[in-house]
Amino acid sequence: MKKAVIKLLENLADLFKVKTILSLCVIITTCILTFKNVVSVEAFMAIASAIITYYFTRPENKEKESE
C-alpha cells in the first residue's frame, strides 16, 4: 500500500513540470476560446491533438532527462 501511495505522489509531482503546466494552459485557453467562438473547432483540434500526441509518443526514459 505504501508503494502505491509513493508512486501516486511521484506521478503527481511529475504533473507539475513546466512543460505540463504550459501544455495544460494552452489546451484550457483554446477550449475557452473555442466556446466563445474566437477559435475554430478545427484549430482547437489541431492544437489539442499536437499536444496530446507529443505526450503519448515521447519516450519515458528518465536516464536521459538526468543527463
Secondary structure, 3 states (H helix, E strand, C coil): CHHHHHHHHHHHHHHCCHHHHHHHHHHHHHHHHHHCCCCCHHHHHHHHHHHHHHHHHCCCCHHHHHC
